[in-house]
Amino acid sequence: MSMQNWIIELQTSLLQDAYAFLPELVVCGGIVLLLLLRLFTAFNRLHLGSVALLVSLMALGFAGEQWWDFTQGKPEMFSGMLAYDRLTIFLRLFLLGFTALVIWLTLLTGIPDREDSADFYCLLLGAVVGMSLMASANHLLMVFIGVEMASLPSYALAGFLKGRRQSSEAALKYVIYGGGASGIMLYGISLIAGKFGTAYLPDVAVGYGAILSHSSTSGAFEPILLLGTLFIMIGIGFKLAAVPFHFWCPDVFEGASAEVAGFLWFPSKGAALASLARFTLLRRA
């Protein structure tokens, strides 16, 4: 293949990936727009919730278009790091629809106020991008990146009511639990990747199948595989607030505002369930 043909093929692939990733790109563009508007004093008197709502509705519209125009073509994005299928698009519709609802509720309740609106909605939209990556991750490192991108803005959102002691306590406990769960999950990913020589989920599925078939005949036990899988499940279980990793929930939901509590409970759990499904319902390539 000549260099010119390789460049043309690369450009075509990038355009296809950009279209498949378009809702997330719109949300990222909205975050940049909110940050830029924050620099101008003329916009300090304006509540930027309407801008965030418009961005979320635009991204929702693009996701809806992808749902109706979906054909089983290229199943992956960005060299296999992300999956592009019906589940990915459905979770985008779910996340963006609920995000638009949360933003609309914040406009009705007045939380946040005008001064903090840009910061609040940047964190909210950033968390949505992380949840979307969790739902479409086709690589264990992308699972970790998605969890972190969803978790870090959530820590700040939980403590956004700065005048309340309970809100600060909620953010602190959330950070402590989340940091521990993320470290354990990353260690589990390193064990699995070291065992199979890859973190690409379809290849990991093949490795799991080979080891399980060998174990059923020889009775051999793989403690590294068991430990790595357990650690990854701990990280996902934290996002799901599954027993026994649910101790952070009462304090966080008590200290956070009602809008943030609803956002942390419903969309994040949907993204975590999708991530759990992609990891546990692996299919051999």
matplotlib code that plots the C-alpha trace (Angstrom):
import matplotlib.pyplot as plt

x = [0.0, 1.4, 1.7, -1.1, -3.5, -2.6, -3.3, -6.7, -7.7, -6.7, -8.7, -11.8, -11.5, -11.1, -14.2, -16.2, -15.0, -15.8, -19.4, -19.8, -18.4, -20.4, -22.7, -19.7, -17.9, -20.9, -20.8, -17.1, -17.6, -20.3, -17.9, -15.3, -18.0, -19.1, -15.5, -14.9, -18.1, -17.0, -14.0, -16.2, -17.6, -20.7, -21.9, -21.4, -25.0, -26.4, -27.4, -25.7, -28.1, -29.9, -26.6, -26.0, -29.6, -29.2, -25.9, -27.4, -30.5, -28.2, -26.2, -29.4, -30.6, -27.4, -27.7, -31.3, -30.2, -27.6, -30.2, -32.6, -29.8, -27.8, -26.5, -24.3, -21.1, -17.9, -18.5, -15.7, -14.2, -10.7, -8.8, -11.1, -10.9, -14.6, -17.6, -20.2, -23.4, -27.0, -26.1, -23.7, -26.3, -29.1, -27.0, -26.2, -30.0, -30.5, -27.7, -28.3, -32.1, -31.7, -29.0, -31.3, -34.0, -31.6, -30.5, -34.2, -34.8, -31.9, -33.3, -36.5, -35.0, -32.3, -29.4, -26.8, -26.9, -25.6, -22.1, -21.6, -23.6, -20.7, -18.7, -21.7, -22.7, -19.1, -18.8, -22.2, -21.4, -18.0, -19.5, -21.8, -18.9, -17.2, -20.4, -20.7, -17.2, -18.0, -20.9, -19.0, -15.6, -14.1, -10.8, -10.1, -8.1, -11.0, -13.2, -10.9, -10.7, -14.5, -14.9, -12.5, -14.0, -17.4, -16.2, -14.0, -16.7, -19.2, -17.0, -17.2, -20.9, -21.6, -20.0, -21.3, -23.5, -20.5, -22.4, -23.5, -21.3, -23.1, -22.3, -18.5, -18.6, -20.4, -17.7, -14.9, -16.3, -17.1, -13.5, -12.0, -14.2, -13.8, -10.0, -9.7, -12.1, -10.2, -6.8, -8.1, -9.7, -6.5, -4.5, -7.0, -6.7, -2.9, -3.3, -5.6, -3.6, -0.4, -2.0, -3.3, -0.8, -3.7, -6.5, -8.6, -11.9, -12.5, -9.0, -9.5, -12.7, -10.6, -8.1, -10.8, -12.4, -9.0, -8.2, -11.7, -11.6, -8.2, -9.3, -12.4, -10.2, -7.1, -8.7, -6.0, -6.7, -5.7, -5.5, -4.2, -7.2, -9.6, -8.0, -7.8, -11.5, -12.5, -10.7, -12.3, -15.7, -15.0, -14.4, -17.6, -19.5, -18.5, -20.1, -23.2, -23.3, -23.7, -23.4, -21.0, -19.6, -22.7, -21.6, -20.9, -24.4, -26.3, -23.9, -23.4, -27.1, -27.9, -25.3, -25.8, -28.6, -31.6, -30.7, -27.2, -28.4, -30.8, -28.0, -25.6, -28.1, -29.8, -27.5, -24.3, -25.9, -27.0, -23.5, -22.1, -24.5, -23.5, -19.8, -20.6, -22.4, -19.5, -17.1, -19.1, -20.9, -17.8, -17.9, -15.0, -13.8]
y = [0.0, 3.4, 6.3, 8.2, 5.3, 4.8, 8.5, 8.3, 5.2, 6.9, 10.0, 7.9, 5.9, 9.1, 10.6, 7.5, 7.4, 11.1, 10.6, 7.6, 9.7, 12.9, 13.1, 13.1, 15.6, 17.9, 17.7, 18.3, 21.4, 22.5, 22.3, 24.4, 26.9, 27.2, 27.8, 30.4, 32.3, 32.3, 34.4, 37.3, 39.6, 40.3, 36.7, 36.8, 38.1, 35.3, 31.9, 29.5, 26.6, 27.4, 26.9, 23.6, 22.5, 23.4, 21.4, 18.3, 18.5, 18.8, 15.8, 13.9, 14.8, 13.4, 10.3, 9.8, 10.2, 7.6, 5.2, 5.6, 5.4, 2.6, -0.1, -3.0, -1.5, -0.7, -2.1, -0.2, 3.2, 4.5, 1.2, -0.9, 1.2, 1.9, -0.2, 1.2, -0.8, -0.5, -0.7, 2.3, 4.4, 3.4, 4.4, 7.7, 8.4, 7.4, 9.5, 12.6, 12.5, 12.3, 15.0, 17.4, 16.6, 17.4, 20.7, 21.7, 20.9, 23.0, 25.9, 25.6, 25.3, 27.9, 25.6, 26.6, 30.3, 32.6, 32.8, 29.1, 28.0, 27.6, 25.5, 23.4, 22.5, 21.9, 19.3, 17.8, 17.5, 16.2, 13.4, 12.6, 12.1, 9.8, 7.7, 7.5, 6.2, 3.6, 2.4, 2.0, 0.9, -2.0, -2.0, -2.3, 0.9, 2.8, 1.3, 2.8, 6.2, 6.3, 5.5, 8.2, 10.8, 10.1, 10.0, 13.1, 15.6, 13.7, 14.4, 18.1, 18.0, 16.2, 19.0, 21.9, 23.3, 25.0, 26.5, 23.2, 21.1, 17.9, 18.7, 19.0, 15.8, 14.0, 15.1, 14.1, 10.6, 10.2, 11.0, 8.6, 5.7, 6.5, 6.8, 3.4, 1.7, 3.2, 2.0, -1.5, -1.6, -0.4, -3.1, -5.7, -4.4, -4.7, -8.3, -9.2, -7.4, -9.0, -12.5, -12.3, -9.8, -7.5, -5.4, -5.5, -7.1, -9.5, -10.9, -11.0, -13.1, -15.6, -15.8, -16.4, -19.1, -20.9, -20.9, -22.0, -24.8, -25.9, -25.6, -27.8, -30.6, -30.3, -28.9, -26.2, -23.0, -19.5, -17.2, -14.2, -14.4, -14.7, -11.8, -9.6, -10.2, -9.6, -6.3, -5.1, -6.1, -4.1, -0.9, -1.5, -2.4, 0.9, 2.8, 0.5, 1.0, -2.7, -4.4, -4.3, -1.2, 1.0, 2.7, 6.0, 6.3, 7.6, 10.4, 11.5, 11.6, 13.3, 16.0, 16.6, 18.7, 16.8, 17.4, 16.1, 13.1, 12.1, 12.5, 10.5, 7.7, 7.1, 7.8, 6.6, 3.3, 2.8, 3.4, 1.1, -1.6, -1.3, -1.5, -4.5, -6.2, -5.6, -7.1, -10.1, -11.0, -11.3, -13.0, -14.7, -13.1]
z = [0.0, -1.0, 1.4, -0.5, -0.2, 3.4, 4.1, 2.3, 4.2, 7.5, 6.7, 5.8, 9.0, 11.1, 9.4, 10.2, 13.7, 14.1, 12.9, 15.3, 18.1, 17.2, 20.2, 22.6, 20.4, 20.6, 24.4, 24.5, 22.3, 24.7, 27.6, 25.7, 24.8, 28.5, 29.6, 26.9, 27.8, 31.4, 30.4, 29.3, 32.0, 29.8, 30.4, 34.2, 34.6, 32.4, 33.6, 31.2, 31.9, 28.6, 26.7, 28.4, 27.7, 24.0, 23.8, 25.4, 23.1, 20.1, 21.1, 21.8, 18.3, 16.7, 18.8, 17.7, 14.1, 14.6, 16.0, 13.1, 10.4, 12.1, 9.9, 11.0, 9.4, 11.3, 14.8, 16.5, 16.8, 17.2, 16.4, 18.6, 21.8, 21.7, 20.5, 18.1, 18.3, 19.3, 23.0, 22.6, 20.8, 23.2, 26.3, 24.6, 24.2, 27.8, 29.2, 27.1, 27.6, 31.4, 31.3, 29.5, 32.1, 35.0, 33.4, 32.9, 36.5, 37.6, 35.6, 37.5, 40.9, 40.5, 41.5, 40.6, 40.6, 37.8, 39.1, 39.4, 36.4, 34.0, 36.4, 37.4, 33.8, 32.7, 35.4, 34.5, 30.8, 31.6, 33.7, 30.8, 28.5, 31.0, 31.4, 27.6, 27.4, 30.1, 28.1, 24.8, 26.2, 24.3, 26.1, 29.8, 29.9, 28.3, 31.0, 33.6, 31.8, 31.5, 35.2, 36.2, 33.8, 35.3, 38.9, 39.1, 38.1, 40.3, 43.4, 42.8, 42.0, 45.3, 47.2, 45.1, 47.9, 49.5, 52.3, 53.7, 55.9, 54.8, 51.2, 51.9, 54.0, 51.1, 48.6, 50.9, 51.5, 47.9, 46.9, 49.5, 48.5, 44.8, 45.0, 46.7, 44.3, 41.3, 42.6, 43.1, 39.7, 38.0, 39.8, 38.5, 35.0, 35.2, 36.4, 33.5, 30.9, 32.2, 32.2, 28.6, 27.1, 26.1, 27.5, 24.3, 25.4, 22.5, 23.0, 26.7, 26.0, 24.0, 26.9, 29.4, 27.2, 26.8, 30.5, 31.5, 29.0, 30.3, 33.9, 33.3, 32.0, 34.2, 37.4, 37.5, 39.4, 38.2, 41.2, 39.2, 36.9, 39.8, 41.7, 38.6, 37.8, 41.4, 41.5, 38.3, 39.6, 42.7, 40.7, 38.7, 41.9, 43.4, 40.4, 40.8, 44.5, 44.8, 48.1, 49.9, 48.0, 48.7, 52.0, 50.2, 49.0, 52.1, 52.9, 49.3, 48.5, 51.7, 51.2, 47.5, 46.0, 44.8, 41.1, 41.6, 43.6, 40.8, 38.3, 40.3, 40.9, 37.6, 34.6, 36.3, 37.2, 33.6, 32.3, 35.0, 34.0, 30.4, 31.3, 33.5, 30.6, 28.1, 30.6, 31.7, 28.5, 26.5, 23.1, 21.5, 18.3]

ax = plt.figure().add_subplot(projection="3d")
ax.plot(x, y, z, "-o")
ax.set_aspect("equal")
plt.show()
